[in-house]
Amino acid sequence: MTDEYIVTGSYDCTAKIWTKNALTQWNLLHVINLHNDSVWDLKLKGETLVTGGLDGAIGIFSLVNQALTTRFFFKVQSHLSKS
């Protein structure tokens, strides 16, 4: 959360970016629909948003002047084997 944005992740496989409209009102600005499972991890720092989902995917986005741009979206593959 920043003074201007709140970012939420959900079981519906989306991340949502909300923008402040008034002192206590927030409006939906963007919906990110790239994950295939719940989005649990989010970090917004400056103009960079990072999302992480249970699908093993990580998204890196730019949020500049309320415009959202996807910089990278990739699935992390585990190299751990079960014994």
TAQUIQUI-V572105 format. One line per field, one symbol per residue. phi: phi as a letter, one per 30 degrees, with the letter a starting at -180 (. if undefined). burial: 1 if it has 24 or more other ideal C-beta (glycine too) atoms within 12 Angstrom, else 0. Layout:
phi = ???
burial = ???
This chain:
phi = .bdcbbcbcbddiccbccbdcbebcbcdcbbcccdcaecccbbcbicccccbbddicbcbbcbbhiccbdcbbbcdcdcdcdc
burial = 00001111100001111110000000001101011000101101000011111000111110100001000010000000000
